[in-house]
Amino acid sequence: MSTILRLLIVVPIGFVIAVAAAGFTVALAIFGVNPSSDAGGWIILFAAWTAAYAGAFAFMPWLIAVVFAEGFGFRSVFYWFAVGGAIGAAAFAFTGFYGDKTDGGSGIAIHLAAGFVGGFAYWLIAGRSSGQGFVRPEGPQSAR
């Protein structure tokens, strides 16, 4: 696949899927997984709202991370775990979590889990091919 097509098509699709995965992670963490519940519509609505919020918050940090990954060829899943976790932690720190303060820190856990899931989802779609197709100049040859 052409490098330009990958950057214009696959990378944005990866971002959209990553924020959707993060939104569903937050929705399932808050509502829980209960197949007998009839709150499925609310879970999907909440996940879509959370994904839109996560996408708006994470766009600029993600764009900076993509520029570094494409420029330096970072293809590791651990890079995208770190990026997702950092964005999740920043979202917790900057937006605040107004849940129950006696819950033992589940707010930061939810944000970190959403970041890790989003980072992994992005890596699955687009992160594995970061930096492919760019010609890197050779460094100076050492004299022997």
DSSP file (Angstrom, degrees, kcal/mol; ACC not computed):
  #  RESIDUE AA STRUCTURE BP1 BP2  ACC     N-H-->O    O-->H-N    N-H-->O    O-->H-N    TCO  KAPPA ALPHA  PHI   PSI    X-CA   Y-CA   Z-CA
    1    1 A M              0   0    0      0, 0.0     5,-0.0     0, 0.0     0, 0.0   0.000 360.0 360.0 360.0 140.2    0.0    0.0    0.0
    2    2 A S     >  -     0   0    0      1,-0.1     4,-2.3     4,-0.0     5,-0.2  -0.298 360.0-127.2 -62.7 145.1    1.2    3.4   -0.8
    3    3 A T  H  > S+     0   0    0      1,-0.2     4,-2.3     2,-0.2     5,-0.2   0.904 109.1  50.2 -62.2 -42.2    2.6    5.4    2.1
    4    4 A I  H  > S+     0   0    0      1,-0.2     4,-2.3     2,-0.2    -1,-0.2   0.913 110.5  49.1 -65.1 -42.4    0.3    8.4    1.3
    5    5 A L  H  >>S+     0   0    0      1,-0.2     4,-2.2     2,-0.2     5,-0.8   0.892 110.7  51.1 -64.5 -38.0   -2.8    6.2    1.1
    6    6 A R  I  <>S+     0   0    0     -4,-2.3     5,-2.1     1,-0.2     4,-0.4   0.919 112.9  45.6 -63.4 -42.6   -1.9    4.6    4.4
    7    7 A L  I  <5S+     0   0    0     -4,-2.3    -2,-0.2     1,-0.2    -1,-0.2   0.856 118.8  41.5 -69.2 -34.1   -1.4    8.0    6.1
    8    8 A L  I  <5S+     0   0    0     -4,-2.3    -2,-0.2    -5,-0.2    -1,-0.2   0.746 132.0  17.0 -85.9 -24.5   -4.6    9.4    4.6
    9    9 A I  I  X5S+     0   0    0     -4,-2.2     4,-1.7    -5,-0.2    -3,-0.2   0.808 125.1  40.9-114.6 -55.0   -6.9    6.4    5.1
   10   10 A V  I  ><S+     0   0    0     -5,-0.8     4,-2.5    -4,-0.4    -3,-0.2   0.901 112.0  53.4 -71.2 -41.3   -5.6    3.8    7.5
   11   11 A V  H  ><S+     0   0    0     -5,-2.1     4,-1.9     2,-0.2    -1,-0.2   0.933 112.0  43.4 -64.2 -47.4   -4.3    6.1   10.2
   12   12 A P  H  > S+     0   0    0      0, 0.0     4,-2.3     0, 0.0    -1,-0.2   0.889 113.9  51.8 -65.0 -36.0   -7.5    8.1   10.6
   13   13 A I  H  X S+     0   0    0     -4,-1.7     4,-2.5     1,-0.2     5,-0.2   0.907 108.3  52.3 -64.1 -39.6   -9.6    4.9   10.6
   14   14 A G  H  X S+     0   0    0     -4,-2.5     4,-2.2     1,-0.2    -1,-0.2   0.888 108.8  50.1 -61.5 -39.3   -7.3    3.6   13.3
   15   15 A F  H  X S+     0   0    0     -4,-1.9     4,-2.5     2,-0.2     5,-0.2   0.924 110.5  48.9 -65.2 -44.1   -7.9    6.7   15.4
   16   16 A V  H  X S+     0   0    0     -4,-2.3     4,-1.9     1,-0.2    -2,-0.2   0.915 113.7  46.2 -63.1 -42.9  -11.7    6.4   15.0
   17   17 A I  H  X S+     0   0    0     -4,-2.5     4,-2.4     2,-0.2    -1,-0.2   0.876 111.0  54.1 -67.2 -36.4  -11.6    2.7   16.0
   18   18 A A  H  X S+     0   0    0     -4,-2.2     4,-2.2    -5,-0.2    -2,-0.2   0.923 110.8  43.8 -64.5 -44.4   -9.3    3.4   18.9
   19   19 A V  H  X S+     0   0    0     -4,-2.5     4,-2.4     2,-0.2    -1,-0.2   0.841 112.7  53.3 -72.3 -30.1  -11.6    6.1   20.4
   20   20 A A  H  X S+     0   0    0     -4,-1.9     4,-2.3    -5,-0.2    -2,-0.2   0.916 110.1  47.7 -66.1 -42.0  -14.6    3.8   19.8
   21   21 A A  H  X S+     0   0    0     -4,-2.4     4,-1.9     2,-0.2    -2,-0.2   0.894 112.2  49.6 -64.8 -39.5  -12.8    1.0   21.7
   22   22 A A  H  X S+     0   0    0     -4,-2.2     4,-2.2     2,-0.2    -2,-0.2   0.905 110.0  51.4 -65.4 -40.8  -11.9    3.4   24.5
   23   23 A G  H  X S+     0   0    0     -4,-2.4     4,-2.4     1,-0.2    -2,-0.2   0.911 110.6  47.3 -62.6 -43.2  -15.5    4.6   24.7
   24   24 A F  H  X S+     0   0    0     -4,-2.3     4,-2.6     2,-0.2     5,-0.2   0.848 109.2  55.6 -67.5 -32.8  -16.9    1.1   24.9
   25   25 A T  H  X S+     0   0    0     -4,-1.9     4,-2.0     2,-0.2    -2,-0.2   0.936 110.5  44.2 -63.4 -45.7  -14.3    0.3   27.6
   26   26 A V  H  X S+     0   0    0     -4,-2.2     4,-2.1     2,-0.2     5,-0.2   0.915 113.9  50.7 -64.9 -42.5  -15.5    3.2   29.7
   27   27 A A  H  X S+     0   0    0     -4,-2.4     4,-2.9     1,-0.2     5,-0.4   0.918 112.8  45.1 -63.2 -43.4  -19.2    2.3   29.1
   28   28 A L  H  X S+     0   0    0     -4,-2.6     4,-1.6     1,-0.2    -1,-0.2   0.840 111.9  53.0 -70.6 -31.1  -18.6   -1.3   30.1
   29   29 A A  H  < S+     0   0    0     -4,-2.0    -1,-0.2    -5,-0.2    -2,-0.2   0.866 117.0  37.9 -69.7 -34.9  -16.6   -0.3   33.2
   30   30 A I  H  < S+     0   0    0     -4,-2.1    -2,-0.2    -5,-0.2    -3,-0.2   0.919 128.3  30.8 -83.1 -45.8  -19.3    2.1   34.4
   31   31 A F  H  < S-     0   0    0     -4,-2.9    -3,-0.2    -5,-0.2    -2,-0.2   0.767 102.6-140.2 -84.4 -25.5  -22.4    0.0   33.5
   32   32 A G     <  -     0   0    0     -4,-1.6     2,-0.8    -5,-0.4    -1,-0.1  -0.067  27.4 -73.3  83.9 167.8  -20.9   -3.4   33.9
   33   33 A V        +     0   0    0     -4,-0.1    -1,-0.1    -2,-0.0    -5,-0.0  -0.876  62.8 153.2-104.7 104.7  -21.4   -6.4   31.7
   34   34 A N    >   -     0   0    0     -2,-0.8     3,-1.7     1,-0.1     5,-0.2  -0.872  25.2-169.5-135.6  99.0  -24.9   -7.8   32.4
   35   35 A P  T 3  S+     0   0    0      0, 0.0    -1,-0.1     0, 0.0     5,-0.1   0.749  87.4  57.5 -64.8 -22.0  -26.5   -9.7   29.6
   36   36 A S  T 3  S+     0   0    0      2,-0.0     2,-0.1     3,-0.0    -2,-0.0   0.576  86.6 101.7 -83.0  -7.1  -29.9   -9.8   31.3
   37   37 A S    <   -     0   0    0     -3,-1.7     3,-0.3     1,-0.1    -3,-0.0  -0.464  64.2-149.7 -77.1 147.0  -30.0   -6.0   31.5
   38   38 A D  S    S+     0   0    0      1,-0.2     3,-0.4    -2,-0.1     4,-0.2   0.061  75.5  99.2-100.1  23.5  -32.1   -4.1   29.1
   39   39 A A     >  +     0   0    0     -5,-0.2     4,-2.3     1,-0.2     5,-0.2   0.153  42.6 114.5 -93.4  18.8  -29.8   -1.1   29.3
   40   40 A G  H  > S+     0   0    0     -3,-0.3     4,-2.2     1,-0.2    -1,-0.2   0.874  74.9  50.9 -58.9 -40.3  -28.0   -2.1   26.0
   41   41 A G  H  > S+     0   0    0     -3,-0.4     4,-2.3     1,-0.2    -1,-0.2   0.888 110.6  48.8 -64.8 -39.4  -29.2    1.0   24.2
   42   42 A W  H  > S+     0   0    0      2,-0.2     4,-2.9     1,-0.2     5,-0.2   0.873 109.3  53.2 -68.2 -36.2  -28.0    3.3   27.0
   43   43 A I  H  X S+     0   0    0     -4,-2.3     4,-2.6     2,-0.2    -2,-0.2   0.929 111.2  45.7 -64.0 -44.3  -24.6    1.6   27.0
   44   44 A I  H  X S+     0   0    0     -4,-2.2     4,-2.3     2,-0.2    -2,-0.2   0.913 114.4  48.2 -65.8 -42.2  -24.2    2.1   23.3
   45   45 A L  H  X S+     0   0    0     -4,-2.3     4,-2.3     2,-0.2    -2,-0.2   0.923 114.0  46.3 -63.8 -44.3  -25.3    5.7   23.5
   46   46 A F  H  X S+     0   0    0     -4,-2.9     4,-2.7     1,-0.2    -2,-0.2   0.886 111.6  52.3 -65.2 -38.7  -23.0    6.4   26.5
   47   47 A A  H  X S+     0   0    0     -4,-2.6     4,-2.4    -5,-0.2    -2,-0.2   0.895 110.0  48.5 -64.6 -39.9  -20.1    4.6   24.6
   48   48 A A  H  X S+     0   0    0     -4,-2.3     4,-2.1     2,-0.2    -2,-0.2   0.913 113.2  47.1 -66.6 -41.8  -20.7    6.8   21.5
   49   49 A W  H  X S+     0   0    0     -4,-2.3     4,-2.2     2,-0.2    -2,-0.2   0.923 113.9  47.7 -64.7 -43.4  -20.8   10.0   23.7
   50   50 A T  H  X S+     0   0    0     -4,-2.7     4,-3.0     1,-0.2    -2,-0.2   0.880 110.0  52.9 -65.5 -38.1  -17.6    8.9   25.5
   51   51 A A  H  X S+     0   0    0     -4,-2.4     4,-2.5     2,-0.2    -1,-0.2   0.899 109.3  49.1 -64.4 -40.2  -15.9    8.1   22.3
   52   52 A A  H  X S+     0   0    0     -4,-2.1     4,-2.0     2,-0.2    -2,-0.2   0.911 113.7  46.4 -64.6 -41.3  -16.6   11.5   20.9
   53   53 A Y  H  X S+     0   0    0     -4,-2.2     4,-2.2     2,-0.2    -2,-0.2   0.922 113.5  48.4 -65.2 -44.9  -15.3   13.1   24.1
   54   54 A A  H  X S+     0   0    0     -4,-3.0     4,-2.8     1,-0.2    -2,-0.2   0.884 110.5  52.1 -64.1 -38.6  -12.2   10.9   24.1
   55   55 A G  H  X S+     0   0    0     -4,-2.5     4,-1.1     1,-0.2    -1,-0.2   0.895 110.1  47.7 -65.2 -39.8  -11.6   11.7   20.4
   56   56 A A  H  < S+     0   0    0     -4,-2.0     4,-0.4     1,-0.2    -1,-0.2   0.894 117.8  41.9 -67.8 -38.7  -11.8   15.4   21.0
   57   57 A F  H  < S+     0   0    0     -4,-2.2     3,-0.2     1,-0.2    -2,-0.2   0.885 119.5  42.2 -74.4 -38.2   -9.5   15.2   24.0
   58   58 A A  H  X S+     0   0    0     -4,-2.8     4,-2.5    -5,-0.2     5,-0.3   0.526  87.2  92.4 -90.5  -6.1   -7.0   12.8   22.5
   59   59 A F  H  X S+     0   0    0     -4,-1.1     4,-2.6     1,-0.2    -1,-0.2   0.932  88.5  41.4 -60.5 -51.7   -6.6   14.1   19.0
   60   60 A M  H  > S+     0   0    0     -4,-0.4     4,-2.1    -3,-0.2    -1,-0.2   0.931 117.4  45.7 -66.7 -46.0   -3.6   16.5   19.5
   61   61 A P  H  > S+     0   0    0      0, 0.0     4,-2.3     0, 0.0    -1,-0.2   0.908 114.8  50.0 -61.5 -38.1   -1.6   14.1   21.7
   62   62 A W  H  X S+     0   0    0     -4,-2.5     4,-2.6     2,-0.2    -2,-0.2   0.911 108.4  52.4 -64.0 -42.0   -2.3   11.3   19.3
   63   63 A L  H  X S+     0   0    0     -4,-2.6     4,-2.2    -5,-0.3    -1,-0.2   0.900 109.9  48.2 -62.1 -41.0   -1.3   13.4   16.3
   64   64 A I  H  X S+     0   0    0     -4,-2.1     4,-2.1     2,-0.2    -1,-0.2   0.913 112.2  49.8 -64.0 -42.4    2.1   14.2   18.0
   65   65 A A  H  X S+     0   0    0     -4,-2.3     4,-2.6     1,-0.2    -2,-0.2   0.874 110.0  50.8 -64.9 -37.2    2.5   10.5   18.8
   66   66 A V  H  X S+     0   0    0     -4,-2.6     4,-3.0     2,-0.2     5,-0.3   0.900 107.8  52.5 -67.1 -40.5    1.7    9.5   15.2
   67   67 A V  H  X S+     0   0    0     -4,-2.2     4,-2.4     2,-0.2    -2,-0.2   0.932 113.4  44.0 -60.9 -45.0    4.3   12.0   13.9
   68   68 A F  H  X S+     0   0    0     -4,-2.1     4,-2.7     2,-0.2     6,-0.3   0.926 114.9  48.6 -64.4 -44.2    7.0   10.5   16.1
   69   69 A A  H  X>S+     0   0    0     -4,-2.6     4,-1.2     1,-0.2     5,-1.1   0.907 115.8  42.9 -64.8 -41.3    6.0    7.0   15.3
   70   70 A E  H  <5S+     0   0    0     -4,-3.0    -1,-0.2     3,-0.2    -2,-0.2   0.893 116.9  47.2 -71.0 -38.9    6.0    7.6   11.6
   71   71 A G  H  <5S+     0   0    0     -4,-2.4    -2,-0.2    -5,-0.3    -1,-0.2   0.882 125.1  28.5 -70.6 -38.6    9.2    9.6   11.7
   72   72 A F  H  <5S-     0   0    0     -4,-2.7    -1,-0.2    -5,-0.2    -2,-0.2   0.436 106.2-117.4-104.7  -1.1   11.2    7.2   13.8
   73   73 A G  T  <5 +     0   0    0     -4,-1.2     2,-0.7    -5,-0.2    -3,-0.2   0.850  43.0 177.1  71.6  35.2    9.4    4.0   12.8
   74   74 A F      < +     0   0    0     -5,-1.1    -1,-0.2    -6,-0.3    56,-0.2  -0.634  12.3 157.7 -74.5 111.8    8.1    3.1   16.2
   75   75 A R        +     0   0    0     -2,-0.7    -1,-0.2    54,-0.1     2,-0.1   0.382  27.2 122.5-114.3   0.8    6.1   -0.1   15.6
   76   76 A S     >  -     0   0    0      1,-0.1     4,-1.2     2,-0.0     3,-0.4  -0.373  60.6-140.2 -72.3 140.7    6.0   -1.6   19.1
   77   77 A V  H  > S+     0   0    0      1,-0.2     4,-2.1     2,-0.2     5,-0.1   0.812 104.4  62.0 -64.8 -29.2    2.8   -2.3   20.8
   78   78 A F  H  > S+     0   0    0      2,-0.2     4,-2.4     1,-0.2    -1,-0.2   0.829  97.6  56.4 -69.2 -30.9    4.4   -1.1   24.0
   79   79 A Y  H  > S+     0   0    0     -3,-0.4     4,-2.4     2,-0.2    -1,-0.2   0.936 110.9  43.5 -61.6 -45.2    4.8    2.4   22.4
   80   80 A W  H  X S+     0   0    0     -4,-1.2     4,-2.6     2,-0.2    -2,-0.2   0.812 111.2  54.4 -74.8 -29.0    1.1    2.6   21.7
   81   81 A F  H  X S+     0   0    0     -4,-2.1     4,-2.8     2,-0.2    -1,-0.2   0.929 111.3  46.4 -62.3 -44.5    0.3    1.2   25.2
   82   82 A A  H  X S+     0   0    0     -4,-2.4     4,-2.5     2,-0.2    -2,-0.2   0.913 113.5  48.0 -65.0 -42.6    2.4    4.0   26.7
   83   83 A V  H  X S+     0   0    0     -4,-2.4     4,-2.4     2,-0.2     5,-0.2   0.943 114.7  45.6 -63.1 -47.4    0.8    6.6   24.5
   84   84 A G  H  X S+     0   0    0     -4,-2.6     4,-2.5     1,-0.2    32,-0.3   0.908 114.1  48.5 -62.8 -42.6   -2.7    5.4   25.3
   85   85 A G  H  X S+     0   0    0     -4,-2.8     4,-2.7    30,-0.3    -1,-0.2   0.898 111.4  50.0 -64.4 -40.0   -2.0    5.1   29.0
   86   86 A A  H  X S+     0   0    0     -4,-2.5     4,-2.4    -5,-0.2    -2,-0.2   0.905 112.1  47.4 -65.7 -40.7   -0.5    8.6   29.0
   87   87 A I  H  X S+     0   0    0     -4,-2.4     4,-2.4     2,-0.2    -2,-0.2   0.907 112.9  49.6 -66.9 -40.4   -3.5   10.1   27.2
   88   88 A G  H  X S+     0   0    0     -4,-2.5     4,-2.0     2,-0.2    -2,-0.2   0.914 112.3  47.2 -62.8 -43.1   -5.8    8.2   29.6
   89   89 A A  H  X S+     0   0    0     -4,-2.7     4,-2.4     1,-0.2    -2,-0.2   0.887 112.1  50.3 -66.0 -38.5   -3.9    9.5   32.7
   90   90 A A  H  X S+     0   0    0     -4,-2.4     4,-2.9     2,-0.2     5,-0.3   0.894 108.3  52.9 -66.2 -38.8   -3.9   13.0   31.2
   91   91 A A  H  X S+     0   0    0     -4,-2.4     4,-2.0     1,-0.2     5,-0.4   0.902 111.1  47.1 -62.6 -39.7   -7.7   12.8   30.7
   92   92 A F  H  X S+     0   0    0     -4,-2.0     4,-1.4     2,-0.2    -2,-0.2   0.922 115.6  45.0 -65.9 -43.0   -8.1   11.8   34.3
   93   93 A A  H  < S+     0   0    0     -4,-2.4    -2,-0.2     1,-0.2    -1,-0.2   0.898 120.6  37.3 -69.5 -40.9   -5.9   14.6   35.6
   94   94 A F  H  < S+     0   0    0     -4,-2.9    -2,-0.2    -5,-0.2    -3,-0.2   0.824 124.8  34.8 -85.0 -32.0   -7.3   17.4   33.4
   95   95 A T  H  < S-     0   0    0     -4,-2.0    -3,-0.2    -5,-0.3    -2,-0.2   0.736  97.6-139.9 -96.3 -23.5  -11.0   16.6   33.3
   96   96 A G     <  -     0   0    0     -4,-1.4     2,-0.5    -5,-0.4    -3,-0.1   0.249  10.0-112.0  76.6 151.0  -11.4   15.2   36.8
   97   97 A F        -     0   0    0     -5,-0.1    -1,-0.1     2,-0.1    10,-0.1  -0.972  22.1-166.8-122.5 115.0  -13.5   12.2   37.7
   98   98 A Y        +     0   0    0     -2,-0.5     3,-0.1     9,-0.1    -1,-0.0  -0.002  48.3 116.2 -96.4  29.9  -16.6   13.1   39.8
   99   99 A G  S    S-     0   0    0      1,-0.2     2,-0.3     2,-0.0    -2,-0.1   0.003  82.0 -46.9 -80.6-165.7  -17.5    9.6   40.8
  100  100 A D    >   -     0   0    0      1,-0.2     3,-1.2     2,-0.1     6,-0.2  -0.500  46.4-152.1 -67.5 124.0  -17.5    8.2   44.3
  101  101 A K  T 3  S+     0   0    0     -2,-0.3     3,-0.4     1,-0.3    -1,-0.2   0.614  92.0  59.5 -75.5 -12.0  -14.3    9.2   46.1
  102  102 A T  T 3  S+     0   0    0      1,-0.2    -1,-0.3     2,-0.1    -2,-0.1   0.245  74.0  99.2 -98.6  13.3  -14.4    6.1   48.3
  103  103 A D  S <  S-     0   0    0     -3,-1.2    -1,-0.2     1,-0.1    -2,-0.1   0.459  98.5-107.5 -83.0   1.4  -14.3    3.6   45.4
  104  104 A G  S    S-     0   0    0     -3,-0.4    -2,-0.1     1,-0.2    -3,-0.1   0.757  71.7 -52.6  83.7  24.7  -10.6    3.0   45.8
  105  105 A G  S  > S+     0   0    0     -4,-0.1     4,-1.4     3,-0.0     3,-0.2   0.796  83.7 145.8  86.0  29.7   -9.4    4.8   42.7
  106  106 A S  H  >  +     0   0    0     -6,-0.2     4,-2.5     1,-0.2     5,-0.2   0.751  65.0  67.7 -72.2 -20.2  -11.5    3.2   40.0
  107  107 A G  H  > S+     0   0    0      2,-0.2     4,-2.2     1,-0.2    -1,-0.2   0.943 103.8  41.4 -63.8 -47.6  -11.6    6.5   38.1
  108  108 A I  H  > S+     0   0    0      1,-0.2     4,-2.7     2,-0.2     5,-0.2   0.868 114.3  54.2 -67.8 -34.6   -7.9    6.4   37.2
  109  109 A A  H  X S+     0   0    0     -4,-1.4     4,-2.6     2,-0.2    -2,-0.2   0.903 108.7  48.2 -65.6 -40.2   -8.2    2.7   36.5
  110  110 A I  H  X S+     0   0    0     -4,-2.5     4,-2.4     2,-0.2    -2,-0.2   0.927 113.7  46.8 -65.6 -44.4  -11.1    3.3   34.1
  111  111 A H  H  X S+     0   0    0     -4,-2.2     4,-2.2     2,-0.2    -2,-0.2   0.920 114.6  46.4 -64.9 -43.1   -9.2    6.1   32.3
  112  112 A L  H  X S+     0   0    0     -4,-2.7     4,-2.9     2,-0.2     5,-0.2   0.919 112.2  50.6 -65.4 -42.6   -6.0    4.0   32.1
  113  113 A A  H  X S+     0   0    0     -4,-2.6     4,-2.6     1,-0.2     5,-0.2   0.913 110.6  49.3 -61.5 -42.1   -7.8    0.9   30.9
  114  114 A A  H  X S+     0   0    0     -4,-2.4     4,-2.5     2,-0.2    -1,-0.2   0.906 112.4  48.7 -63.5 -40.8   -9.6    3.0   28.2
  115  115 A G  H  X S+     0   0    0     -4,-2.2     4,-2.7     2,-0.2   -30,-0.3   0.917 112.2  47.7 -64.5 -43.5   -6.2    4.5   27.1
  116  116 A F  H  X S+     0   0    0     -4,-2.9     4,-2.4   -32,-0.3    -2,-0.2   0.918 113.9  46.9 -64.4 -43.0   -4.5    1.0   27.0
  117  117 A V  H  X S+     0   0    0     -4,-2.6     4,-2.6    -5,-0.2    -2,-0.2   0.915 113.8  48.4 -65.3 -42.4   -7.4   -0.5   25.0
  118  118 A G  H  X S+     0   0    0     -4,-2.5     4,-2.4    -5,-0.2    -2,-0.2   0.914 111.9  49.1 -63.5 -42.7   -7.4    2.5   22.6
  119  119 A G  H  X S+     0   0    0     -4,-2.7     4,-2.2     2,-0.2    -2,-0.2   0.901 112.9  47.4 -62.7 -41.2   -3.7    2.3   22.1
  120  120 A F  H  X S+     0   0    0     -4,-2.4     4,-2.3     2,-0.2    -2,-0.2   0.906 111.0  51.1 -66.8 -41.4   -3.9   -1.4   21.4
  121  121 A A  H  X S+     0   0    0     -4,-2.6     4,-1.7     1,-0.2    -2,-0.2   0.906 111.0  48.5 -63.0 -40.9   -6.7   -0.9   19.0
  122  122 A Y  H  X>S+     0   0    0     -4,-2.4     4,-3.0     1,-0.2     5,-2.2   0.917 110.0  51.8 -65.1 -41.5   -4.8    1.7   17.1
  123  123 A W  H  <>S+     0   0    0     -4,-2.2     5,-1.5     3,-0.2    -2,-0.2   0.902 107.9  52.6 -61.3 -40.3   -1.7   -0.5   17.0
  124  124 A L  H  <5S+     0   0    0     -4,-2.3    -1,-0.2     3,-0.2    -2,-0.2   0.891 119.5  33.7 -61.8 -39.4   -3.8   -3.3   15.5
  125  125 A I  H  <5S-     0   0    0     -4,-1.7    -2,-0.2    -5,-0.1    -3,-0.2   0.942 143.3 -12.1 -84.6 -50.5   -5.1   -1.1   12.7
  126  126 A A  T ><5S+     0   0    0     -4,-3.0     3,-1.1    -5,-0.2    -3,-0.2   0.640 113.0  77.7-129.4 -23.4   -2.3    1.3   11.9
  127  127 A G  G > <S+     0   0    0     -5,-2.2     3,-1.4     1,-0.3    -4,-0.2   0.760  84.6  66.5 -70.7 -24.8    0.5    1.3   14.4
  128  128 A R  G 3 <S+     0   0    0     -5,-1.5    -1,-0.3    -6,-0.3    -4,-0.1   0.724 104.7  45.2 -68.8 -19.5    2.1   -2.0   13.2
  129  129 A S  G X  S+     0   0    0     -3,-1.1     3,-1.7    -6,-0.2    -1,-0.3   0.113  79.4 146.7-110.4  22.1    3.1   -0.3    9.9
  130  130 A S  T <  S+     0   0    0     -3,-1.4   -60,-0.1     1,-0.3     3,-0.1  -0.352  71.8   8.5 -62.2 132.9    4.4    3.0   11.3
  131  131 A G  T >  S+     0   0    0      1,-0.3     3,-1.1    -2,-0.1    -1,-0.3   0.414  89.1 141.7  81.3  -1.9    7.2    4.4    9.3
  132  132 A Q  T <   +     0   0    0     -3,-1.7    -1,-0.3     1,-0.2     3,-0.1  -0.526  63.0  27.2 -75.0 138.5    7.0    1.9    6.4
  133  133 A G  T 3  S+     0   0    0      1,-0.3     2,-0.4    -2,-0.2    -1,-0.2   0.271  89.5 116.9  97.6 -10.6    7.6    3.3    3.0
  134  134 A F    <   -     0   0    0     -3,-1.1     2,-0.6   -64,-0.1    -1,-0.3  -0.747  61.9-133.8 -91.2 137.3    9.8    6.2    4.0
  135  135 A V        -     0   0    0     -2,-0.4    -3,-0.0    -3,-0.1    -1,-0.0  -0.804  18.6-154.1 -90.9 120.9   13.4    6.2    2.8
  136  136 A R        -     0   0    0     -2,-0.6     2,-0.1     1,-0.0    -2,-0.0  -0.806  19.5-117.8 -95.9 133.2   15.8    6.9    5.5
  137  137 A P        -     0   0    0      0, 0.0     2,-0.2     0, 0.0    -1,-0.0  -0.391  30.4-111.1 -70.0 146.0   19.1    8.5    4.5
  138  138 A E        -     0   0    0      1,-0.1     3,-0.1    -2,-0.1     0, 0.0  -0.507  30.9-124.0 -73.9 142.8   22.2    6.5    5.3
  139  139 A G        -     0   0    0     -2,-0.2    -1,-0.1     1,-0.2     2,-0.1  -0.273  45.8 -68.6 -77.4 171.6   24.5    7.8    8.0
  140  140 A P        -     0   0    0      0, 0.0     2,-0.3     0, 0.0    -1,-0.2  -0.386  54.1-119.8 -63.6 137.2   28.1    8.6    7.3
  141  141 A Q        -     0   0    0     -3,-0.1     2,-0.3    -2,-0.1    -3,-0.0  -0.576  25.0-120.7 -77.5 137.1   30.2    5.4    6.8
  142  142 A S        -     0   0    0     -2,-0.3     2,-0.3     1,-0.1    -1,-0.1  -0.570  27.2-115.5 -78.7 142.5   33.0    4.9    9.3
  143  143 A A              0   0    0     -2,-0.3    -1,-0.1     1,-0.1     0, 0.0  -0.580 360.0 360.0 -78.4 135.5   36.4    4.6    7.8
  144  144 A R              0   0    0     -2,-0.3    -1,-0.1     0, 0.0    -2,-0.0   0.384 360.0 360.0-112.1 360.0   38.1    1.3    8.2
